[in-house]
Amino acid sequence: MGDWGLMGVDWEQRIDYDRLRKERLQKAKDALASSEADVLFVFRTEDCRYLTGFRSHLHPTASLGMAACVLAKGGDPYLFSMDNDHAHLRMQWLDEEQIQPRANLRDISAVKEWAERVKGLIGDNLDGKTIGVDLWSPAIEERLREAFPKSKFIDGYEVLMKAKITKTVDEISCLKAATFITEAAFEDGIDFLRPGVRECEVLAVMWHRMTALGSEWTQCANIICSGPYTAPYRRLTSDRIIRKGDMVIMDVGGCFNGYWGDFTRTWVCGDIMPTEEQIDLHMKCYNAVWDSCAASKLGNTTLDVYQAAEPYVLDSLGHGSGTNPWELPYFSPAAYEDPMPLEVGMTYNLEPYAGKPGIGGFRLENNLVVTEGEPDVYTPYPYDERLVTDVHPLDTTTGRTR
């Protein structure tokens, strides 16, 4: 998991994509084998990629049917896509029969036809069997129940999450590569930031850098918010003109081979010092993010991590990351009722908040991997040193340019 280039080369071991695909699929097969489900119907595009390596067209709204997969116990996945001709040409690790024409889930009348195709492929009518489905609408559910009237349906997403909650060595390398891309965007965005530019202009500079470096998409619409929009926190980018002395929250993330970067810093706009109140609020958030990172050790739970940041939390302290930028483990008040033990290989993002209207809001975010020892915090990008009075022991970069 070194800090290397992104190309494949013959002189250094970098990401092994064949191993990545095989290990992900095996983890999914193992999770299915240990569950009550006999087959999974997977309609989330990111999980079709997890199972097969299929890169789908991404869009800003939910769209069932862009990609679908079927994985039966003891079998290999079937991929359904309108880009099946493209997949046949380029996804040589799948057998020809594994790549199938689109599962039309938008036209509800076509759902039953797709179900009949599934029966023919897996050679089982599924009577008396259990089907796990990760995502559906009431209308799709109705048609599937009609097609499989003697089957039991359960939450298939829960099955896959057991496979995805820890990451392989190549998955972690992909997450780190996404972070390298995101760091480059932060450097350009902070260099561009000055009084008189608009929030959307800052985002445009950052988005351009990520795309130019090969980012497939971005982990959300991305957030550049400034001045009064930082407290209370407004999680979107507008055309507001940023003024000298404004606090500016920058929360963006690129995507590398389906894995999502995502971290946050708060910066002071312009050549000006923050107020004592602003420094105090930033330090509360800064210590919260690093203290929660420090709590991310074996033997602890999601509750221990959450409590390390209290009370500087906006509803949720953070979330896991992988082929979905928001997946298990989660860090919210629900951890008081159902704490989850930390495991080696968990990857997640921690993002506390502290703010006060009229003074400013501060959002900071780190990404890490749970290891056998200290957490591997792989977002070392420095914090605005004007806002940091005491550097945390885990922070290896802030303060080195003073």
VOTI-69031 format. One record per residue (C-alpha): chain; residue number from 1; residue in three letters; z negated, x, y. Coordinates in steps of 0.2 Angstrom, whole numbers, padded with zeros to 4 digits. Last residue first. Layout:
<sites>
SITE voza lumpa lumlum    zz    xx    yy
SITE    A   NUM    ALA     Z     X     Y
...
</sites>
This chain:
<sites>
SITE voza lumpa lumlum    zz    xx    yy
SITE    A   402    ARG -0052  0028  0139
SITE    A   401    THR -0038  0028  0126
SITE    A   400    ARG -0049  0029  0111
SITE    A   399    GLY -0060  0014  0115
SITE    A   398    THR -0053  0002  0103
SITE    A   397    THR -0045  0010  0088
SITE    A   396    THR -0057  0011  0073
SITE    A   395    ASP -0067 -0005  0075
SITE    A   394    LEU -0079 -0006  0060
SITE    A   393    PRO -0093  0001  0070
SITE    A   392    HIS -0091 -0011  0084
SITE    A   391    VAL -0086 -0004  0101
SITE    A   390    ASP -0099 -0008  0115
SITE    A   389    THR -0094 -0013  0132
SITE    A   388    VAL -0077 -0021  0128
SITE    A   387    LEU -0068 -0032  0140
SITE    A   386    ARG -0059 -0019  0150
SITE    A   385    GLU -0055 -0011  0133
SITE    A   384    ASP -0042 -0024  0129
SITE    A   383    TYR -0043 -0024  0110
SITE    A   382    PRO -0034 -0012  0099
SITE    A   381    TYR -0022 -0016  0085
SITE    A   380    PRO -0032 -0012  0069
SITE    A   379    THR -0025 -0027  0059
SITE    A   378    TYR -0027 -0021  0041
SITE    A   377    VAL -0045 -0024  0039
SITE    A   376    ASP -0049 -0017  0021
SITE    A   375    PRO -0066 -0024  0018
SITE    A   374    GLU -0079 -0011  0012
SITE    A   373    GLY -0081 -0009 -0007
SITE    A   372    GLU -0073 -0017 -0022
SITE    A   371    THR -0060 -0024 -0010
SITE    A   370    VAL -0058 -0040  0000
SITE    A   369    VAL -0042 -0039  0010
SITE    A   368    LEU -0042 -0042  0029
SITE    A   367    ASN -0034 -0050  0044
SITE    A   366    ASN -0042 -0050  0061
SITE    A   365    GLU -0042 -0063  0075
SITE    A   364    LEU -0048 -0064  0093
SITE    A   363    ARG -0049 -0080  0104
SITE    A   362    PHE -0057 -0079  0121
SITE    A   361    GLY -0058 -0093  0134
SITE    A   360    GLY -0060 -0091  0153
SITE    A   359    ILE -0073 -0093  0167
SITE    A   358    GLY -0069 -0110  0175
SITE    A   357    PRO -0071 -0118  0158
SITE    A   356    LYS -0081 -0108  0146
SITE    A   355    GLY -0076 -0099  0131
SITE    A   354    ALA -0079 -0091  0114
SITE    A   353    TYR -0068 -0091  0099
SITE    A   352    PRO -0068 -0085  0081
SITE    A   351    GLU -0052 -0080  0071
SITE    A   350    LEU -0054 -0073  0054
SITE    A   349    ASN -0038 -0071  0043
SITE    A   348    TYR -0038 -0070  0025
SITE    A   347    THR -0033 -0060  0009
SITE    A   346    MET -0042 -0061 -0007
SITE    A   345    GLY -0039 -0047 -0019
SITE    A   344    VAL -0056 -0044 -0025
SITE    A   343    GLU -0065 -0060 -0025
SITE    A   342    LEU -0077 -0069 -0013
SITE    A   341    PRO -0088 -0083 -0020
SITE    A   340    MET -0083 -0101 -0013
SITE    A   339    PRO -0096 -0111 -0003
SITE    A   338    ASP -0095 -0130 -0006
SITE    A   337    GLU -0107 -0140  0005
SITE    A   336    TYR -0111 -0127  0018
SITE    A   335    ALA -0093 -0121  0016
SITE    A   334    ALA -0087 -0137  0023
SITE    A   333    PRO -0092 -0130  0040
SITE    A   332    SER -0076 -0120  0040
SITE    A   331    PHE -0069 -0104  0032
SITE    A   330    TYR -0055 -0108  0020
SITE    A   329    PRO -0049 -0097  0005
SITE    A   328    LEU -0037 -0103  0002
SITE    A   327    GLU -0020 -0107  0011
SITE    A   326    TRP -0014 -0106  0029
SITE    A   325    PRO  0000 -0094  0032
SITE    A   324    ASN  0009 -0100  0016
SITE    A   323    THR  0017 -0086  0006
SITE    A   322    GLY  0001 -0077  0009
SITE    A   321    SER -0014 -0080  0020
SITE    A   320    GLY -0031 -0087  0018
SITE    A   319    HIS -0040 -0096  0032
SITE    A   318    GLY -0051 -0094  0047
SITE    A   317    LEU -0067 -0098  0058
SITE    A   316    SER -0063 -0117  0058
SITE    A   315    ASP -0070 -0130  0070
SITE    A   314    LEU -0069 -0118  0085
SITE    A   313    VAL -0081 -0105  0080
SITE    A   312    TYR -0093 -0094  0090
SITE    A   311    PRO -0109 -0101  0084
SITE    A   310    GLU -0108 -0094  0072
SITE    A   309    ALA -0098 -0078  0067
SITE    A   308    ALA -0109 -0072  0052
SITE    A   307    GLN -0112 -0089  0047
SITE    A   306    TYR -0093 -0092  0042
SITE    A   305    VAL -0093 -0075  0032
SITE    A   304    ASP -0109 -0080  0022
SITE    A   303    LEU -0102 -0097  0019
SITE    A   302    THR -0086 -0090  0012
SITE    A   301    THR -0097 -0082 -0001
SITE    A   300    ASN -0105 -0065 -0003
SITE    A   299    GLY -0107 -0054 -0019
SITE    A   298    LEU -0091 -0045 -0015
SITE    A   297    LYS -0089 -0041  0003
SITE    A   296    SER -0082 -0050  0018
SITE    A   295    ALA -0098 -0050  0029
SITE    A   294    ALA -0092 -0035  0039
SITE    A   293    CYS -0077 -0045  0043
SITE    A   292    SER -0088 -0059  0049
SITE    A   291    ASP -0097 -0046  0060
SITE    A   290    TRP -0081 -0040  0067
SITE    A   289    VAL -0075 -0057  0072
SITE    A   288    ALA -0091 -0062  0079
SITE    A   287    ASN -0094 -0046  0088
SITE    A   286    TYR -0078 -0048  0098
SITE    A   285    CYS -0081 -0067  0101
SITE    A   284    LYS -0098 -0063  0109
SITE    A   283    MET -0091 -0048  0118
SITE    A   282    HIS -0077 -0058  0125
SITE    A   281    LEU -0090 -0070  0132
SITE    A   280    ASP -0100 -0056  0140
SITE    A   279    ILE -0085 -0048  0148
SITE    A   278    GLN -0079 -0064  0156
SITE    A   277    GLU -0096 -0067  0163
SITE    A   276    GLU -0097 -0049  0170
SITE    A   275    THR -0080 -0052  0178
SITE    A   274    PRO -0064 -0044  0173
SITE    A   273    MET -0057 -0029  0181
SITE    A   272    ILE -0039 -0029  0189
SITE    A   271    ASP -0023 -0021  0186
SITE    A   270    GLY -0014 -0037  0179
SITE    A   269    CYS -0017 -0050  0166
SITE    A   268    VAL -0033 -0048  0156
SITE    A   267    TRP -0029 -0048  0138
SITE    A   266    THR -0035 -0059  0123
SITE    A   265    ARG -0030 -0053  0106
SITE    A   264    THR -0024 -0063  0090
SITE    A   263    PHE -0017 -0060  0073
SITE    A   262    ASP -0005 -0068  0061
SITE    A   261    GLY  0008 -0060  0049
SITE    A   260    TRP  0015 -0071  0036
SITE    A   259    TYR  0023 -0067  0019
SITE    A   258    GLY  0040 -0074  0014
SITE    A   257    ASN  0049 -0057  0014
SITE    A   256    PHE  0041 -0052  0030
SITE    A   255    CYS  0036 -0066  0043
SITE    A   254    GLY  0030 -0062  0060
SITE    A   253    GLY  0014 -0068  0068
SITE    A   252    VAL  0008 -0073  0086
SITE    A   251    ASP -0008 -0077  0095
SITE    A   250    MET -0009 -0070  0113
SITE    A   249    ILE -0023 -0077  0123
SITE    A   248    VAL -0021 -0072  0142
SITE    A   247    MET -0036 -0072  0153
SITE    A   246    ASP -0030 -0073  0171
SITE    A   245    GLY -0034 -0059  0184
SITE    A   244    LYS -0017 -0059  0192
SITE    A   243    ARG -0008 -0076  0188
SITE    A   242    ILE  0002 -0082  0174
SITE    A   241    ILE  0016 -0094  0178
SITE    A   240    ARG  0014 -0109  0166
SITE    A   239    ASP  0030 -0113  0156
SITE    A   238    SER  0020 -0118  0141
SITE    A   237    THR  0015 -0110  0125
SITE    A   236    LEU  0003 -0119  0112
SITE    A   235    ARG -0015 -0120  0106
SITE    A   234    ARG -0024 -0125  0122
SITE    A   233    TYR -0041 -0119  0122
SITE    A   232    PRO -0054 -0127  0133
SITE    A   231    ALA -0055 -0115  0140
SITE    A   230    THR -0039 -0104  0138
SITE    A   229    TYR -0028 -0116  0147
SITE    A   228    PRO -0037 -0113  0163
SITE    A   227    GLY -0030 -0095  0164
SITE    A   226    SER -0017 -0092  0150
SITE    A   225    CYS -0010 -0097  0134
SITE    A   224    ILE  0003 -0088  0123
SITE    A   223    ILE  0003 -0096  0106
SITE    A   222    ASN  0015 -0096  0092
SITE    A   221    ALA  0026 -0110  0086
SITE    A   220    CYS  0018 -0106  0069
SITE    A   219    GLN  0019 -0091  0057
SITE    A   218    THR  0035 -0085  0064
SITE    A   217    TRP  0052 -0084  0055
SITE    A   216    GLU  0062 -0072  0044
SITE    A   215    SER  0055 -0056  0054
SITE    A   214    GLY  0068 -0042  0052
SITE    A   213    LEU  0063 -0030  0066
SITE    A   212    ALA  0075 -0039  0079
SITE    A   211    THR  0066 -0055  0075
SITE    A   210    MET  0049 -0048  0078
SITE    A   209    ARG  0055 -0040  0094
SITE    A   208    HIS  0063 -0055  0101
SITE    A   207    TRP  0048 -0066  0097
SITE    A   206    MET  0037 -0055  0107
SITE    A   205    VAL  0049 -0055  0122
SITE    A   204    ALA  0051 -0073  0121
SITE    A   203    LEU  0033 -0076  0120
SITE    A   202    VAL  0030 -0067  0136
SITE    A   201    GLU  0043 -0077  0144
SITE    A   200    CYS  0036 -0093  0138
SITE    A   199    GLU  0019 -0089  0146
SITE    A   198    ARG  0028 -0086  0163
SITE    A   197    VAL  0029 -0070  0173
SITE    A   196    GLY  0021 -0069  0190
SITE    A   195    PRO  0007 -0057  0187
SITE    A   194    ARG  0011 -0045  0173
SITE    A   193    LEU  0013 -0045  0154
SITE    A   192    PHE  0029 -0036  0149
SITE    A   191    ASP  0019 -0021  0141
SITE    A   190    ILE  0007 -0033  0133
SITE    A   189    GLY  0022 -0042  0125
SITE    A   188    ASP  0031 -0027  0119
SITE    A   187    GLU  0015 -0019  0111
SITE    A   186    PHE  0011 -0036  0104
SITE    A   185    ALA  0028 -0038  0096
SITE    A   184    ALA  0026 -0021  0088
SITE    A   183    GLU  0010 -0026  0081
SITE    A   182    THR  0018 -0042  0073
SITE    A   181    ILE  0031 -0031  0064
SITE    A   180    PHE  0017 -0020  0057
SITE    A   179    THR  0007 -0035  0052
SITE    A   178    ALA  0022 -0042  0042
SITE    A   177    ALA  0022 -0026  0033
SITE    A   176    LYS  0004 -0027  0029
SITE    A   175    LEU  0007 -0045  0022
SITE    A   174    CYS  0021 -0038  0011
SITE    A   173    SER  0010 -0023  0005
SITE    A   172    ILE -0003 -0036  0000
SITE    A   171    GLU  0009 -0046 -0010
SITE    A   170    ASP  0015 -0029 -0018
SITE    A   169    VAL -0003 -0025 -0024
SITE    A   168    THR -0006 -0043 -0031
SITE    A   167    LYS -0015 -0056 -0021
SITE    A   166    THR -0030 -0067 -0024
SITE    A   165    ILE -0030 -0086 -0020
SITE    A   164    LYS -0012 -0088 -0026
SITE    A   163    ALA -0015 -0092 -0045
SITE    A   162    LYS -0030 -0104 -0042
SITE    A   161    MET -0020 -0111 -0028
SITE    A   160    LEU -0006 -0116 -0040
SITE    A   159    VAL -0017 -0127 -0050
SITE    A   158    GLU -0025 -0135 -0034
SITE    A   157    TYR -0007 -0139 -0028
SITE    A   156    GLY -0004 -0148 -0044
SITE    A   155    ASP -0015 -0163 -0039
SITE    A   154    ILE -0015 -0174 -0054
SITE    A   153    PHE -0003 -0187 -0062
SITE    A   152    LYS -0005 -0195 -0079
SITE    A   151    SER  0011 -0199 -0089
SITE    A   150    LYS  0015 -0215 -0098
SITE    A   149    PRO  0026 -0223 -0084
SITE    A   148    PHE  0036 -0207 -0081
SITE    A   147    ALA  0051 -0213 -0071
SITE    A   146    GLU  0042 -0228 -0063
SITE    A   145    ARG  0027 -0216 -0059
SITE    A   144    LEU  0040 -0204 -0051
SITE    A   143    ARG  0048 -0218 -0041
SITE    A   142    GLU  0031 -0224 -0034
SITE    A   141    GLU  0025 -0206 -0030
SITE    A   140    ILE  0041 -0203 -0020
SITE    A   139    ALA  0038 -0219 -0010
SITE    A   138    PRO  0020 -0214 -0007
SITE    A   137    SER  0025 -0197 -0001
SITE    A   136    TRP  0024 -0181 -0011
SITE    A   135    LEU  0016 -0164 -0012
SITE    A   134    ASP  0009 -0153 -0025
SITE    A   133    VAL  0012 -0163 -0041
SITE    A   132    GLY  0004 -0159 -0057
SITE    A   131    ILE  0010 -0169 -0072
SITE    A   130    THR -0001 -0173 -0087
SITE    A   129    LYS  0007 -0179 -0104
SITE    A   128    GLY  0005 -0195 -0113
SITE    A   127    ASP  0024 -0198 -0112
SITE    A   126    LEU  0032 -0182 -0105
SITE    A   125    ASN  0049 -0186 -0110
SITE    A   124    ASP  0051 -0168 -0116
SITE    A   123    GLY  0067 -0157 -0117
SITE    A   122    ILE  0062 -0148 -0102
SITE    A   121    LEU  0080 -0149 -0094
SITE    A   120    GLY  0084 -0167 -0100
SITE    A   119    LYS  0068 -0174 -0094
SITE    A   118    VAL  0070 -0165 -0077
SITE    A   117    ARG  0088 -0173 -0075
SITE    A   116    GLU  0080 -0190 -0078
SITE    A   115    ALA  0067 -0186 -0064
SITE    A   114    TRP  0081 -0181 -0052
SITE    A   113    GLU  0090 -0198 -0055
SITE    A   112    LYS  0073 -0207 -0052
SITE    A   111    VAL  0072 -0198 -0035
SITE    A   110    ALA  0089 -0203 -0029
SITE    A   109    SER  0084 -0220 -0023
SITE    A   108    ILE  0072 -0212 -0011
SITE    A   107    ASP  0085 -0203 -0002
SITE    A   106    ARG  0075 -0189  0005
SITE    A   105    LEU  0070 -0182 -0012
SITE    A   104    ASN  0087 -0176 -0017
SITE    A   103    ALA  0083 -0162 -0030
SITE    A   102    ARG  0097 -0151 -0026
SITE    A   101    PRO  0108 -0143 -0039
SITE    A   100    GLN  0100 -0132 -0053
SITE    A    99    ILE  0096 -0114 -0055
SITE    A    98    GLN  0086 -0111 -0071
SITE    A    97    GLU  0102 -0114 -0082
SITE    A    96    GLU  0110 -0099 -0076
SITE    A    95    ASP  0095 -0088 -0080
SITE    A    94    LEU  0085 -0081 -0066
SITE    A    93    TRP  0083 -0063 -0062
SITE    A    92    GLN  0101 -0062 -0056
SITE    A    91    MET  0096 -0072 -0040
SITE    A    90    ARG  0111 -0067 -0029
SITE    A    89    LEU  0127 -0076 -0035
SITE    A    88    HIS  0118 -0091 -0044
SITE    A    87    ALA  0107 -0093 -0029
SITE    A    86    HIS  0121 -0095 -0016
SITE    A    85    ASP  0129 -0108 -0027
SITE    A    84    ASN  0112 -0117 -0029
SITE    A    83    ASP  0110 -0118 -0010
SITE    A    82    MET  0107 -0137 -0011
SITE    A    81    SER  0092 -0132 -0021
SITE    A    80    PHE  0083 -0136 -0038
SITE    A    79    LEU  0074 -0121 -0046
SITE    A    78    TYR  0068 -0122 -0064
SITE    A    77    PRO  0053 -0112 -0069
SITE    A    76    ASP  0051 -0103 -0086
SITE    A    75    GLY  0042 -0111 -0100
SITE    A    74    GLY  0026 -0111 -0110
SITE    A    73    LYS  0018 -0124 -0100
SITE    A    72    ALA  0031 -0132 -0089
SITE    A    71    LEU  0037 -0126 -0072
SITE    A    70    VAL  0048 -0137 -0061
SITE    A    69    CYS  0053 -0131 -0044
SITE    A    68    ALA  0059 -0139 -0028
SITE    A    67    ALA  0068 -0133 -0013
SITE    A    66    MET  0074 -0141  0004
SITE    A    65    GLY  0068 -0158 -0005
SITE    A    64    LEU  0054 -0163  0006
SITE    A    63    SER  0056 -0159  0024
SITE    A    62    ALA  0041 -0156  0035
SITE    A    61    THR  0045 -0151  0053
SITE    A    60    PRO  0049 -0134  0061
SITE    A    59    HIS  0062 -0129  0048
SITE    A    58    LEU  0064 -0115  0036
SITE    A    57    HIS  0080 -0113  0026
SITE    A    56    SER  0074 -0107  0009
SITE    A    55    ARG  0071 -0090  0001
SITE    A    54    PHE  0070 -0092 -0018
SITE    A    53    GLY  0059 -0078 -0026
SITE    A    52    THR  0056 -0089 -0041
SITE    A    51    LEU  0038 -0095 -0042
SITE    A    50    TYR  0031 -0089 -0025
SITE    A    49    ARG  0048 -0095 -0017
SITE    A    48    CYS  0046 -0112 -0024
SITE    A    47    ASP  0028 -0111 -0018
SITE    A    46    GLU  0034 -0108  0000
SITE    A    45    THR  0046 -0122 -0001
SITE    A    44    ARG  0033 -0135 -0006
SITE    A    43    PHE  0040 -0147 -0018
SITE    A    42    VAL  0033 -0141 -0035
SITE    A    41    PHE  0032 -0152 -0050
SITE    A    40    LEU  0021 -0144 -0062
SITE    A    39    VAL  0020 -0147 -0081
SITE    A    38    ASP  0007 -0149 -0094
SITE    A    37    ALA -0008 -0151 -0082
SITE    A    36    GLU -0025 -0149 -0089
SITE    A    35    SER -0027 -0132 -0082
SITE    A    34    SER -0029 -0115 -0091
SITE    A    33    ALA -0010 -0113 -0095
SITE    A    32    LEU -0005 -0118 -0078
SITE    A    31    ALA -0016 -0105 -0070
SITE    A    30    ASP -0009 -0092 -0082
SITE    A    29    LYS  0009 -0098 -0079
SITE    A    28    ALA  0006 -0096 -0060
SITE    A    27    LYS -0001 -0078 -0062
SITE    A    26    GLN  0014 -0074 -0073
SITE    A    25    LEU  0026 -0080 -0060
SITE    A    24    ARG  0017 -0070 -0046
SITE    A    23    GLU  0017 -0054 -0057
SITE    A    22    LYS  0035 -0056 -0062
SITE    A    21    ARG  0041 -0059 -0044
SITE    A    20    LEU  0031 -0044 -0036
SITE    A    19    ARG  0036 -0033 -0051
SITE    A    18    ASP  0054 -0036 -0047
SITE    A    17    TYR  0050 -0033 -0028
SITE    A    16    ASP  0042 -0016 -0030
SITE    A    15    ILE  0036 -0012 -0013
SITE    A    14    ARG  0036  0006 -0009
SITE    A    13    GLN  0036  0021 -0021
SITE    A    12    GLU  0044  0035 -0012
SITE    A    11    TRP  0060  0046 -0014
SITE    A    10    ASP  0073  0033 -0020
SITE    A     9    VAL  0071  0021 -0005
SITE    A     8    GLY  0070  0003 -0001
SITE    A     7    MET  0069 -0001  0017
SITE    A     6    LEU  0053 -0007  0026
SITE    A     5    GLY  0046  0010  0031
SITE    A     4    TRP  0029  0016  0026
SITE    A     3    ASP  0011  0013  0030
SITE    A     2    GLY  0005  0014  0012
SITE    A     1    MET  0000  0000  0000
</sites>
